[in-house]
Amino acid sequence: MKMATKNPGKIMAEIKQSAYIKWFGNNRNSIIIALLISVFITILSHPGIIYIDSYVRISFTDSLKTSIKAFLTGESALYPSSSWLTITPSFFILLSKEIVGSIILYTFTQCFLHWLLTIVFIDQLNEKQHPLWNKICLFMSPVMWAFGVYYEASVGSAIAMLAILLLIWKWRLLQVRFDKVITVILIIGFSFVCFGYRANAFSIIPAVIIIVLLREKKFLARVLLSASVLLGFIVSAFLPSLLNIRVLPSYSAGFAWEIVSVIQSMEPDKQHEYIDYMDDLFGDGATAIAVQNNSYDEQGSSINGMFNSPISSMAISEGDHSTRLVKRYVKMALHEPKLFLKTKWEFISHSLGIGKPVNMYEYYYQPWDPDNEFGLNDSQQRAFYVNFFLAFMEFNSIIRRPWIMYLLSLVLILIWRFKYQGKKAPLNLYEAAFLVSLFYYGAYLLNTQAFEFRYYYPSWILLFAIIIGLIPQMFFNSKRSKLITLTVCLVIIIATLAGGYKKYRETSDDIVAAIDNVDMLSVTI
C-alpha cells in the first residue's frame, strides 16, 4: 500500500500563487530604490559608521567563531567566553566576514533592509495611496541616511520590528500553506534578531501578543503567530548558553546607576547613612567613589562616570551581584521614596527629552583611527557625511525629544480613529505601531544606562512612519489642502536641513582639524 504524498505539481502551483512572489513584483520599484541607495551609502561610508561598542562586537567575532567550531565538533569542554554586549549582531558580522572577507556585506545588508522595510511599512500604513509622498519624506530625512549604515544594535531591532508588524498584518491575507510556513519562519527569524540585538526589546512581547489577539480571531492563527514570536525570543536567549558564551547581565547596571544617583542627591547628613550602601558587594569605599564620580542630571550624563570606580561593568556581573543589586534598588525605593521618585523622574524626563533632549553620541568620525584593523577607507566625503548629520541633530533638537513625537503621533491616531474610522473600527496598523513603540521605549524609562537617541531609534522610526502615514490621509482631502500641507512640510524640511548645514559650517574649522590627515578625495572599495 502506497503512502499518500502531496502532489509535487500542487506544491509548485502553491509557490506560483504565493503572495511573496506577487509581492516582489508589486514592490519592484521600492526594491530597486532601496538597492541603489544602499550601494551608494555603503560605498560612501565604507564599510559603515562604527562607534565604540561596534569595535567590540566586530572583535568578538573571533571568539564567536571558535565557540561555534567547538560546538559543531562536539568537544566536551566548549571554548568559554563572555560578553557585556548582546552577541547576535556578531553572528551576522561574522557571516559577512566569512562570505566576502570583510564586514562590508553586513553594512550593505543592514542598509538595504532598513530602507526597503521602512518604505514598504509606510506604504502599508497609508495603503499605498501616497507612495511618492512617502519616499520624499524618507529621502529628505538625514536620520534615515545616517542610521542605515550605523553599526548600532538598535538599527537591527528597528528593522525586525517593522518586519514583524508587516508579517502579522499580512497573515489573514495569505491563502496558501506555503506562504504561511514561510511567514512563520520569517517571524521566528526576525524575532531572533529583534530580541537578540537589543535585550530591552523583550518588552514588546506583550504588545505583539495583544496585537495578534486583536487582529486574529482564529485560535490557530493566534497560537502560531504568538508562538513564533516567543520561539524567536527563546532562541536568542538560549543560543549563547549553547555556545558556552556568557552574556553578562547588563540590565542590573542601570539599577546600580540609579542607586548611586539617589545617594548623590541626598543631603550630606542623610548621604552619610548610605555612603557604604554597596561596599559589601564592591569593596570598602566603592559607593563613595562612585557617588563622587557620578553624573545623572546633566545633559551629557551617563553611567560611565559611575563605572570609573570599583562599581564597574565586570564587577556588577560577578557572582550574584545582579540579583542583589535589584533587591537593593527595591529597598532604596521603599526606604527613601521621595528621593527615589525625584531621581527616577530625572531619569524618565531626560529619557523623554523633557527639559533636556536625549544625546546624539557615539557617531564620531574616526574616534580610534582603526584603519588597519577594520579596513576603514577614509575620505572627505565620509567626514562630511558623518559630521553634517551630527550638526543636523544638534540644531534640530525636536527630533531628540521623544515626548513631542509621542504626543503628536497619539493626537493624529486619536483624530484618525474618532473622526475618520469610528470607535468600533478594528485595530489599525497605526495603533499597532504606536503600541510597539510605547512598549519598546518603556523599557528604557524603567532601566537605562544613558540618555541617547540610538536607544530611542526603533521607537523613533515607528513614530516617524505613523506621522508620515497619517498626514496625507488626513490633510490631502482636496487640492487646496494638499497644496497647503505640502508647502508647509516642504518649508519645515528645508528650514531644518538649512539649519543643520549652518550648524555644520559653524563647526567646520573643528571638523577640518579633526580630519586633517585625510588626504583621499574619493572612496574606493
Disulfide bonds with the S-S distance in Angstrom:
none
